[in-house]
Amino acid sequence: MDVKNLIMYTDGGCSGNPGVGGWAFVLAGEDGHAEMEKSGGSRYTTNNKMELTAVIEGLKYCLEAQAGKVTVHTDSQYVKNGITAWISNWKKNNWKTAARKPVKNQELWKELDSLNASLDVSWQWVKGHAGIELNERCDTLVGLEMDKLGR
């Protein structure tokens, strides 16, 4: 795999919220062809935790592979807005929201923030269930993981 510039699609989901969950990422080279995929799940989790886990696991792989630029495609506004817009204020406010409540999934956000700072990452939101091949593949993998765990 050409590890200089990678395209990553991610997805996470839950059956019930909280409930059985799954996460997945698919990596592609610059040509857009899928070259690597990974997925996992949890018996009791939330949708947002699975969305974050998918991105974290994918970026961990990219860091180990010494990737150059990584373009992350996520169908989660929560993830995209969190890492590109909200996180700087959360950190300034000692991990509190604008409403002065603790940021949910703080440990995952801190891990994602560290990975994001260690790589050259750009963030793209894509519409879920819109026929985008690698996003659909992630969704399929998430479903398979939830099925394995008995959703």
MDAnalysis code that builds the backbone (N, CA, C; Angstrom):
import MDAnalysis as mda
import numpy as np

u = mda.Universe.empty(453, n_residues=151, atom_resindex=np.repeat(np.arange(151), 3), trajectory=True)
u.add_TopologyAttr("name", ["N", "CA", "C"] * 151)
u.add_TopologyAttr("resid", np.arange(1, 152))
u.add_TopologyAttr("resname", ["MET", "ASP", "VAL", "LYS", "ASN", "LEU", "ILE", "MET", "TYR", "THR", "ASP", "GLY", "GLY", "CYS", "SER", "GLY", "ASN", "PRO", "GLY", "VAL", "GLY", "GLY", "TRP", "ALA", "PHE", "VAL", "LEU", "ALA", "GLY", "GLU", "ASP", "GLY", "HIS", "ALA", "GLU", "MET", "GLU", "LYS", "SER", "GLY", "GLY", "SER", "ARG", "TYR", "THR", "THR", "ASN", "ASN", "LYS", "MET", "GLU", "LEU", "THR", "ALA", "VAL", "ILE", "GLU", "GLY", "LEU", "LYS", "TYR", "CYS", "LEU", "GLU", "ALA", "GLN", "ALA", "GLY", "LYS", "VAL", "THR", "VAL", "HIS", "THR", "ASP", "SER", "GLN", "TYR", "VAL", "LYS", "ASN", "GLY", "ILE", "THR", "ALA", "TRP", "ILE", "SER", "ASN", "TRP", "LYS", "LYS", "ASN", "ASN", "TRP", "LYS", "THR", "ALA", "ALA", "ARG", "LYS", "PRO", "VAL", "LYS", "ASN", "GLN", "GLU", "LEU", "TRP", "LYS", "GLU", "LEU", "ASP", "SER", "LEU", "ASN", "ALA", "SER", "LEU", "ASP", "VAL", "SER", "TRP", "GLN", "TRP", "VAL", "LYS", "GLY", "HIS", "ALA", "GLY", "ILE", "GLU", "LEU", "ASN", "GLU", "ARG", "CYS", "ASP", "THR", "LEU", "VAL", "GLY", "LEU", "GLU", "MET", "ASP", "LYS", "LEU", "GLY", "ARG"])
u.atoms.positions = np.array([
    [0.845, -1.181, 0.000],
    [0.000, 0.000, 0.000],
    [0.886, 1.239, 0.000],
    [0.533, 2.233, -0.794],
    [1.228, 3.512, -0.782],
    [0.802, 4.241, 0.489],
    [1.743, 4.375, 1.421],
    [1.384, 4.957, 2.708],
    [1.625, 6.458, 2.760],
    [1.988, 7.074, 1.674],
    [2.225, 8.516, 1.688],
    [0.923, 9.296, 1.846],
    [-0.047, 9.029, 1.009],
    [-1.331, 9.714, 1.082],
    [-2.433, 8.666, 1.103],
    [-3.247, 8.696, 2.145],
    [-4.299, 7.699, 2.306],
    [-5.660, 8.365, 2.402],
    [-6.647, 7.642, 1.927],
    [-8.043, 8.053, 2.051],
    [-8.684, 7.052, 3.011],
    [-9.360, 7.561, 4.034],
    [-9.961, 6.686, 5.022],
    [-11.457, 6.995, 5.141],
    [-12.250, 5.946, 5.100],
    [-13.677, 6.037, 5.373],
    [-13.922, 5.355, 6.704],
    [-14.813, 5.919, 7.511],
    [-15.100, 5.345, 8.823],
    [-16.597, 5.320, 9.062],
    [-16.997, 4.406, 9.939],
    [-18.394, 4.373, 10.361],
    [-18.481, 3.666, 11.698],
    [-19.469, 4.019, 12.461],
    [-19.785, 3.358, 13.711],
    [-21.287, 3.319, 13.849],
    [-21.769, 2.365, 14.579],
    [-23.211, 2.260, 14.757],
    [-23.555, 1.453, 15.979],
    [-24.821, 1.505, 16.335],
    [-25.300, 0.849, 17.531],
    [-26.713, 0.342, 17.296],
    [-27.014, -0.819, 17.848],
    [-28.370, -1.340, 17.827],
    [-28.944, -1.087, 19.213],
    [-29.757, -0.044, 19.327],
    [-30.098, 0.503, 20.628],
    [-29.011, 1.527, 20.940],
    [-29.296, 2.464, 21.776],
    [-28.285, 3.470, 22.095],
    [-28.462, 3.892, 23.547],
    [-27.814, 3.197, 24.492],
    [-26.732, 2.233, 24.269],
    [-27.242, 0.843, 23.884],
    [-26.295, 0.070, 23.377],
    [-26.588, -1.289, 22.964],
    [-25.381, -1.910, 22.297],
    [-25.633, -2.943, 21.511],
    [-24.575, -3.624, 20.769],
    [-24.083, -2.687, 19.673],
    [-22.760, -2.524, 19.583],
    [-22.218, -1.593, 18.605],
    [-21.097, -2.170, 17.778],
    [-20.847, -1.502, 16.659],
    [-19.748, -1.880, 15.779],
    [-19.089, -0.646, 15.202],
    [-17.830, -0.802, 14.798],
    [-17.077, 0.266, 14.160],
    [-16.262, -0.334, 13.023],
    [-15.903, 0.502, 12.054],
    [-15.101, 0.020, 10.918],
    [-14.403, 1.187, 10.242],
    [-13.262, 0.852, 9.634],
    [-12.624, 1.806, 8.734],
    [-12.117, 1.062, 7.516],
    [-12.079, 1.760, 6.400],
    [-11.529, 1.243, 5.154],
    [-10.508, 2.265, 4.673],
    [-9.322, 1.788, 4.355],
    [-8.273, 2.653, 3.826],
    [-8.095, 2.400, 2.343],
    [-7.888, 3.475, 1.623],
    [-7.642, 3.404, 0.184],
    [-6.416, 4.246, -0.137],
    [-5.769, 3.899, -1.231],
    [-4.677, 4.718, -1.727],
    [-5.239, 5.920, -2.463],
    [-4.359, 6.695, -3.038],
    [-4.786, 7.907, -3.745],
    [-5.706, 7.615, -4.925],
    [-5.640, 6.378, -5.450],
    [-6.497, 6.019, -6.580],
    [-7.929, 5.725, -6.149],
    [-8.175, 5.687, -4.825],
    [-9.520, 5.468, -4.314],
    [-9.923, 4.019, -4.180],
    [-9.027, 3.081, -4.527],
    [-9.357, 1.661, -4.399],
    [-9.050, 1.171, -2.987],
    [-10.012, 0.483, -2.384],
    [-9.845, -0.038, -1.029],
    [-8.669, -0.997, -0.984],
    [-7.825, -0.813, 0.024],
    [-6.648, -1.661, 0.158],
    [-6.574, -2.362, 1.501],
    [-7.293, -1.848, 2.501],
    [-7.221, -2.419, 3.838],
    [-8.477, -2.037, 4.597],
    [-8.970, -2.956, 5.407],
    [-10.144, -2.654, 6.233],
    [-10.006, -3.351, 7.569],
    [-10.649, -2.761, 8.564],
    [-10.617, -3.340, 9.909],
    [-11.905, -2.949, 10.612],
    [-12.388, -3.827, 11.481],
    [-13.621, -3.546, 12.211],
    [-13.591, -4.239, 13.562],
    [-14.483, -3.810, 14.423],
    [-14.612, -4.402, 15.750],
    [-15.940, -4.004, 16.346],
    [-16.159, -4.421, 17.580],
    [-17.438, -4.093, 18.192],
    [-17.393, -4.171, 19.693],
    [-18.520, -3.850, 20.296],
    [-18.671, -3.864, 21.746],
    [-20.098, -4.265, 22.081],
    [-20.241, -5.057, 23.119],
    [-21.567, -5.541, 23.497],
    [-22.469, -4.451, 24.070],
    [-21.874, -3.440, 24.692],
    [-22.682, -2.390, 25.311],
    [-21.956, -1.067, 25.141],
    [-22.465, -0.236, 24.259],
    [-21.782, 1.011, 23.927],
    [-22.794, 2.004, 23.372],
    [-22.290, 3.120, 22.864],
    [-23.157, 4.116, 22.231],
    [-22.710, 4.345, 20.789],
    [-23.605, 4.907, 20.009],
    [-23.298, 5.228, 18.628],
    [-22.090, 6.170, 18.542],
    [-22.084, 7.223, 19.356],
    [-20.985, 8.181, 19.297],
    [-19.646, 7.550, 19.655],
    [-19.636, 6.653, 20.636],
    [-18.382, 5.961, 20.982],
    [-17.883, 5.130, 19.807],
    [-18.788, 4.489, 19.096],
    [-18.379, 3.663, 17.960],
    [-17.876, 4.526, 16.800],
    [-18.524, 5.670, 16.563],
    [-18.051, 6.590, 15.520],
    [-16.630, 7.072, 15.844],
    [-16.399, 7.447, 17.095],
    [-15.069, 7.898, 17.507],
    [-14.046, 6.769, 17.432],
    [-14.426, 5.583, 17.874],
    [-13.505, 4.442, 17.859],
    [-13.061, 4.113, 16.443],
    [-13.972, 4.182, 15.493],
    [-13.629, 3.889, 14.097],
    [-12.508, 4.807, 13.612],
    [-12.647, 6.101, 13.890],
    [-11.636, 7.062, 13.447],
    [-10.328, 6.857, 14.205],
    [-10.415, 6.646, 15.511],
    [-9.210, 6.436, 16.320],
    [-8.440, 5.219, 15.830],
    [-9.128, 4.101, 15.630],
    [-8.448, 2.880, 15.179],
    [-7.821, 3.071, 13.800],
    [-8.520, 3.764, 12.920],
    [-7.964, 4.024, 11.596],
    [-6.729, 4.912, 11.652],
    [-6.789, 5.965, 12.465],
    [-5.637, 6.859, 12.567],
    [-4.454, 6.186, 13.268],
    [-4.736, 5.300, 14.215],
    [-3.645, 4.533, 14.834],
    [-2.898, 3.740, 13.767],
    [-3.656, 3.096, 12.899],
    [-3.037, 2.335, 11.810],
    [-2.212, 3.259, 10.921],
    [-2.751, 4.398, 10.570],
    [-2.049, 5.356, 9.702],
    [-0.758, 5.840, 10.354],
    [-0.792, 6.063, 11.655],
    [0.401, 6.509, 12.373],
    [1.470, 5.422, 12.349],
    [1.070, 4.182, 12.628],
    [2.011, 3.056, 12.590],
    [2.592, 2.868, 11.192],
    [1.784, 3.112, 10.176],
    [2.220, 2.939, 8.786],
    [3.008, 4.150, 8.279],
    [3.187, 5.137, 9.148],
    [3.909, 6.362, 8.794],
    [3.307, 7.041, 7.564],
    [1.996, 7.163, 7.609],
    [1.280, 7.800, 6.505],
    [1.670, 9.268, 6.402],
    [1.575, 9.781, 5.206],
    [1.758, 11.217, 4.996],
    [0.444, 11.903, 5.291],
    [-0.244, 12.331, 4.274],
    [-1.544, 12.982, 4.422],
    [-2.646, 11.924, 4.505],
    [-3.593, 12.149, 5.401],
    [-4.740, 11.257, 5.554],
    [-6.003, 12.097, 5.392],
    [-6.853, 11.698, 4.461],
    [-8.143, 12.357, 4.292],
    [-9.204, 11.435, 4.877],
    [-9.820, 11.886, 5.967],
    [-10.832, 11.096, 6.658],
    [-12.208, 11.501, 6.145],
    [-12.973, 10.507, 5.719],
    [-14.364, 10.699, 5.313],
    [-15.237, 10.039, 6.380],
    [-16.043, 10.838, 7.050],
    [-16.937, 10.315, 8.079],
    [-18.350, 10.794, 7.804],
    [-19.318, 9.948, 8.132],
    [-20.710, 10.383, 7.995],
    [-21.254, 10.894, 9.335],
    [-20.347, 11.108, 10.279],
    [-20.729, 11.598, 11.596],
    [-20.405, 13.082, 11.738],
    [-21.454, 13.906, 11.791],
    [-21.255, 15.327, 12.052],
    [-20.632, 15.523, 13.437],
    [-21.001, 14.670, 14.376],
    [-20.452, 14.715, 15.735],
    [-18.931, 14.615, 15.701],
    [-18.403, 13.657, 14.960],
    [-16.951, 13.487, 14.877],
    [-16.314, 14.646, 14.119],
    [-16.836, 14.955, 12.950],
    [-16.216, 16.003, 12.128],
    [-16.249, 17.360, 12.831],
    [-17.404, 17.753, 13.348],
    [-17.495, 19.042, 14.029],
    [-16.716, 19.047, 15.342],
    [-16.742, 17.922, 16.032],
    [-16.013, 17.836, 17.298],
    [-14.526, 18.089, 17.122],
    [-13.914, 17.431, 16.144],
    [-12.464, 17.534, 15.975],
    [-12.048, 18.808, 15.244],
    [-12.922, 19.364, 14.410],
    [-12.521, 20.547, 13.634],
    [-13.006, 21.865, 14.235],
    [-14.057, 21.841, 15.041],
    [-14.626, 23.100, 15.520],
    [-14.747, 23.175, 17.044],
    [-15.276, 22.152, 17.671],
    [-15.619, 22.238, 19.080],
    [-14.446, 22.004, 20.022],
    [-13.485, 21.165, 19.619],
    [-12.462, 20.685, 20.551],
    [-11.592, 21.807, 21.121],
    [-11.306, 22.824, 20.339],
    [-10.441, 23.894, 20.862],
    [-11.098, 24.590, 22.057],
    [-12.407, 24.837, 21.988],
    [-13.109, 25.435, 23.136],
    [-13.222, 24.465, 24.297],
    [-13.444, 23.191, 24.001],
    [-13.487, 22.204, 25.088],
    [-12.184, 22.224, 25.875],
    [-11.065, 22.253, 25.163],
    [-9.770, 22.254, 25.837],
    [-9.572, 23.548, 26.623],
    [-9.940, 24.695, 26.031],
    [-9.821, 25.987, 26.729],
    [-10.676, 26.018, 27.989],
    [-11.830, 25.332, 27.931],
    [-12.780, 25.333, 29.049],
    [-12.614, 24.116, 29.960],
    [-11.394, 23.545, 29.965],
    [-11.098, 22.387, 30.831],
    [-12.065, 21.229, 30.594],
    [-12.291, 20.929, 29.310],
    [-13.141, 19.821, 28.870],
    [-14.584, 19.949, 29.355],
    [-15.060, 21.178, 29.262],
    [-16.468, 21.446, 29.543],
    [-17.107, 22.005, 28.273],
    [-18.384, 21.714, 28.100],
    [-19.141, 22.230, 26.959],
    [-19.488, 23.699, 27.200],
    [-20.092, 24.309, 26.203],
    [-20.548, 25.697, 26.348],
    [-21.568, 25.809, 27.484],
    [-22.281, 24.729, 27.758],
    [-23.258, 24.705, 28.846],
    [-22.605, 24.350, 30.193],
    [-21.263, 24.321, 30.215],
    [-20.477, 24.035, 31.435],
    [-20.646, 22.610, 31.954],
    [-21.041, 21.711, 31.086],
    [-21.154, 20.294, 31.447],
    [-19.915, 19.565, 30.938],
    [-19.517, 18.476, 31.610],
    [-18.344, 17.731, 31.126],
    [-18.594, 17.188, 29.710],
    [-17.570, 17.266, 28.868],
    [-17.653, 16.722, 27.509],
    [-17.816, 15.207, 27.611],
    [-18.818, 14.673, 26.925],
    [-19.009, 13.222, 26.898],
    [-17.917, 12.587, 26.047],
    [-17.525, 11.372, 26.404],
    [-16.513, 10.596, 25.674],
    [-15.151, 11.305, 25.671],
    [-14.868, 12.000, 26.760],
    [-13.663, 12.815, 26.864],
    [-12.384, 12.031, 26.588],
    [-12.276, 10.814, 27.092],
    [-11.061, 10.022, 26.889],
    [-10.851, 9.732, 25.404],
    [-11.944, 9.447, 24.707],
    [-11.847, 9.187, 23.272],
    [-11.480, 10.461, 22.514],
    [-12.064, 11.581, 22.905],
    [-11.733, 12.859, 22.251],
    [-10.267, 13.213, 22.458],
    [-9.748, 12.971, 23.655],
    [-8.333, 13.265, 23.922],
    [-7.435, 12.389, 23.062],
    [-7.784, 11.126, 22.924],
    [-6.998, 10.223, 22.087],
    [-7.065, 10.652, 20.619],
    [-8.256, 11.009, 20.158],
    [-8.403, 11.462, 18.780],
    [-7.620, 12.759, 18.557],
    [-7.668, 13.666, 19.497],
    [-6.943, 14.924, 19.386],
    [-5.442, 14.671, 19.257],
    [-4.915, 13.764, 20.045],
    [-3.487, 13.431, 19.983],
    [-3.112, 12.836, 18.631],
    [-3.912, 11.911, 18.136],
    [-3.649, 11.306, 16.825],
    [-3.755, 12.349, 15.720],
    [-4.758, 13.195, 15.797],
    [-4.957, 14.237, 14.794],
    [-3.747, 15.174, 14.739],
    [-3.170, 15.465, 15.905],
    [-2.005, 16.348, 15.973],
    [-0.732, 15.658, 15.466],
    [-0.718, 14.327, 15.490],
    [0.464, 13.562, 15.084],
    [0.509, 13.274, 13.589],
    [-0.575, 13.533, 12.893],
    [-0.680, 13.236, 11.465],
    [-1.165, 14.477, 10.713],
    [-0.990, 14.453, 9.405],
    [-1.532, 15.513, 8.546],
    [-2.916, 15.043, 8.084],
    [-3.940, 15.448, 8.831],
    [-5.300, 14.945, 8.595],
    [-6.196, 16.055, 8.065],
    [-6.970, 15.730, 7.039],
    [-8.059, 16.611, 6.626],
    [-9.359, 15.846, 6.820],
    [-10.407, 16.573, 7.136],
    [-11.682, 15.981, 7.533],
    [-12.765, 16.336, 6.532],
    [-13.488, 15.310, 6.080],
    [-14.577, 15.485, 5.123],
    [-15.821, 14.785, 5.663],
    [-16.948, 15.480, 5.613],
    [-18.201, 14.843, 5.957],
    [-18.823, 14.300, 4.679],
    [-19.340, 13.072, 4.772],
    [-20.074, 12.476, 3.650],
    [-21.445, 12.048, 4.158],
    [-22.414, 12.126, 3.287],
    [-23.760, 11.691, 3.654],
    [-23.785, 10.171, 3.754],
    [-24.287, 9.667, 4.869],
    [-24.410, 8.223, 5.051],
    [-25.512, 7.643, 4.192],
    [-25.367, 6.384, 3.834],
    [-26.384, 5.653, 3.059],
    [-26.729, 6.372, 1.755],
    [-25.693, 6.927, 1.124],
    [-25.905, 7.680, -0.115],
    [-25.224, 7.017, -1.309],
    [-24.852, 5.742, -1.152],
    [-24.263, 5.011, -2.262],
    [-22.775, 5.243, -2.464],
    [-22.105, 5.885, -1.515],
    [-20.657, 6.075, -1.607],
    [-20.004, 4.748, -1.236],
    [-19.325, 4.145, -2.196],
    [-18.883, 2.749, -2.090],
    [-18.155, 2.419, -0.788],
    [-17.125, 3.159, -0.440],
    [-16.339, 2.789, 0.737],
    [-17.056, 3.132, 2.036],
    [-17.909, 4.133, 2.028],
    [-18.742, 4.416, 3.185],
    [-19.747, 3.286, 3.386],
    [-20.310, 2.802, 2.290],
    [-21.252, 1.668, 2.372],
    [-20.548, 0.409, 2.870],
    [-19.295, 0.212, 2.451],
    [-18.528, -0.950, 2.915],
    [-18.343, -0.873, 4.429],
    [-18.025, 0.313, 4.931],
    [-17.890, 0.484, 6.380],
    [-19.199, 0.142, 7.091],
    [-20.294, 0.623, 6.552],
    [-21.602, 0.360, 7.143],
    [-21.879, -1.149, 7.185],
    [-21.520, -1.848, 6.120],
    [-21.692, -3.307, 6.081],
    [-20.855, -3.972, 7.163],
    [-19.592, -3.552, 7.302],
    [-18.709, -4.129, 8.316],
    [-19.247, -3.876, 9.722],
    [-19.779, -2.686, 9.957],
    [-20.373, -2.365, 11.258],
    [-21.526, -3.330, 11.546],
    [-22.378, -3.550, 10.578],
    [-23.496, -4.480, 10.750],
    [-23.039, -5.895, 11.033],
    [-21.997, -6.345, 10.345],
    [-21.453, -7.685, 10.583],
    [-20.910, -7.823, 12.003],
    [-20.237, -6.772, 12.483],
    [-19.718, -6.800, 13.857],
    [-20.847, -6.875, 14.870],
    [-21.913, -6.107, 14.650],
    [-23.047, -6.145, 15.577],
    [-23.722, -7.515, 15.529],
    [-23.824, -8.104, 14.338],
    [-24.411, -9.445, 14.226],
    [-23.599, -10.477, 14.997],
    [-22.270, -10.372, 14.920],
    [-21.389, -11.295, 15.661],
    [-21.656, -11.236, 17.157],
    [-22.032, -10.047, 17.626],
    [-22.257, -9.843, 19.065],
    [-23.711, -10.070, 19.480],
    [-24.531, -10.479, 18.510],
    [-25.907, -10.874, 18.826],
    [-26.911, -9.740, 18.897],
    [-26.806, -8.790, 17.971],
    [-27.805, -7.697, 18.000],
    [-29.181, -8.205, 17.683],
])
